[in-house]
Amino acid sequence: MKTKKVPLRKCVACQGQFPKKELMRIVSNAEEGIVVDPTGKKNGRGAYLCKTVECVELAQKNRKLQQALKSQIEDGVYEQIKELL
């Protein structure tokens, strides 16, 4: 019996590889700007973060999310992400 392959993604902050379901996807697209994508299916450039405050703060401090999404990110977006944790 074959086991199903689990898709892995890399956290932009800590660089750890985890199953896609354990990470939070942040998307940058023209219509909505930068938003959290709970479904993992929205259009646009996506980046993944661990669901920990430490990784969100590390991404903010080192501008890792900005580099991954190739766009400016307001501090309010980081606050939104922290609230969803």
N, C-alpha and C positions, 0 to 999 in steps of 0.2 A: 504494500500500500504506500502510495506517494504522500509525503507530507507537503502541505501548502507552504510556499515560500513567503516569508514575512518581509515586506518592503522596509528597508532601513533608510533613515535620513539622518543628516548631521546637524547638530545644534550649532548655530552660527556663533554663539557665545563661548561655550566650553569645548567645542569641537568633538564632542562625544557622539558616537553613532548609536541610535536607538530605533526601535520599531516606530513606524510612522504614527501609529495611534497614540503613542506616549508623548508626542511632541505637539506644540501649538503652531499652526501655520499663520504667518502674517503675510498679507497680500498687498501689493501696490498695483492699482490699475487706474486708468484714466477717468472712469465714471465715479468711483467712490473715494479715490485717494488711497490712504493706507488704512486697512481694516484687518481685524482678526477674522480668520476663516475657519469656523468650527467644523464645516463639512469637508474641507480639504479639496474642494472642487471648483472654487471660484477662478475666473479668468484673471490673468495678470502674473506678474513676477512674484514668486513666493519665496519665503525664507522660514526656517523652522527654529523654534526656541524650546528649551526644556520648560516644563511647567513649574519652575521654581523662581522665587523672587531673586535669588542670587544670580541666575543666568540673565534675567531681564535687566538687572542693574549692571551686570558686566557688559551686556550688549549696549546699554545706554552709555556707559563710561567710555568704552573703547570704540564707539560708533560702528559696531559690527553690523547692526541691522541696516544702517544707512548704506554701508558698503555693499551688502548683499542685495538690497532692493534698488540700489543706484538712485536714491532720491533723498531729499531732506526729510527728517522726521521731527515733529514737534514733541516737546516733553509731555504734552497731554496724551499722546498716543501711548507712551510708556505707562502712564497712570492708568489708562483704560486696560492695558494688558495686565497690570498688577491686580486690578479689581476683578478680572475674570479668573484669576488663580484661586 
